[in-house]
Amino acid sequence: MAIILRLDRMMADRKISLNELAEKVGIANVNLSKIKTGKISAIRFSTLDAICDALDCQPGEILEYKREAAEKKL
């Protein structure tokens, strides 16, 4: 996938645990863990909004686009 999640990096920068962020965002630890590890195919804007609010960051600090090799040929 060309979208890379950098939530783990942002959490480390902010020195916030998974449990603490999950509580602030209002989602289950297991769901936040899936977001953190990139094992998701979609994220709700409301969840992204809550994460950005809790971490005081912009969506672009959490999401990164990296063109895949096959796409470069187009």
C-alpha positions as CSV (number, residue, x, y, z in Angstrom):
1,M,0.0,0.0,0.0
2,A,1.2,3.5,-0.8
3,I,-0.1,5.1,2.4
4,I,2.2,4.7,5.4
5,L,0.9,5.3,8.9
6,R,3.3,7.1,11.3
7,L,1.2,7.0,14.4
8,D,3.9,5.1,16.3
9,R,6.4,7.8,15.6
10,M,4.0,10.5,16.6
11,M,3.1,8.7,19.9
12,A,6.8,8.3,20.7
13,D,7.5,12.0,20.0
14,R,4.6,12.9,22.3
15,K,5.5,10.3,24.9
16,I,2.0,8.9,25.1
17,S,1.1,5.3,25.5
18,L,-1.4,3.3,23.5
19,N,-3.7,3.0,26.4
20,E,-3.6,6.7,27.2
21,L,-4.2,7.7,23.5
22,A,-7.0,5.1,23.2
23,E,-8.8,6.6,26.2
24,K,-8.4,10.2,24.9
25,V,-9.6,9.2,21.4
26,G,-12.4,7.0,22.7
27,I,-11.6,3.8,20.8
28,A,-10.6,0.4,21.9
29,N,-6.9,-0.4,22.4
30,V,-7.1,-3.2,19.9
31,N,-8.4,-0.9,17.2
32,L,-5.8,1.8,17.9
33,S,-3.1,-0.9,17.9
34,K,-4.2,-1.9,14.4
35,I,-4.0,1.7,13.3
36,K,-0.6,2.1,14.9
37,T,0.8,-1.0,13.2
38,G,-0.8,-0.2,9.8
39,K,-3.0,-3.2,9.7
40,I,-6.1,-1.3,8.5
41,S,-7.4,-0.5,5.1
42,A,-9.4,2.6,6.1
43,I,-9.8,5.1,8.9
44,R,-12.8,7.3,9.7
45,F,-12.2,11.0,9.5
46,S,-13.8,11.3,13.0
47,T,-11.1,8.9,14.3
48,L,-8.3,10.8,12.5
49,D,-9.7,14.0,13.9
50,A,-9.7,12.7,17.4
51,I,-6.2,11.3,17.1
52,C,-4.9,14.7,15.7
53,D,-6.7,16.5,18.5
54,A,-5.2,14.3,21.2
55,L,-1.7,14.4,19.8
56,D,-1.9,18.1,18.8
57,C,-0.8,17.4,15.2
58,Q,-1.8,17.5,11.6
59,P,-3.0,14.5,9.6
60,G,0.1,14.8,7.4
61,E,2.2,14.1,10.4
62,I,0.5,10.7,10.8
63,L,-0.1,9.8,7.1
64,E,2.6,9.6,4.5
65,Y,2.2,8.8,0.8
66,K,5.0,6.7,-0.8
67,R,4.7,5.9,-4.5
68,E,5.2,2.2,-5.2
69,A,7.7,1.2,-7.8
70,A,5.1,-0.1,-10.2
71,E,3.2,3.2,-10.1
72,K,6.3,5.2,-11.1
73,K,6.3,3.7,-14.6
74,L,2.9,5.2,-15.4
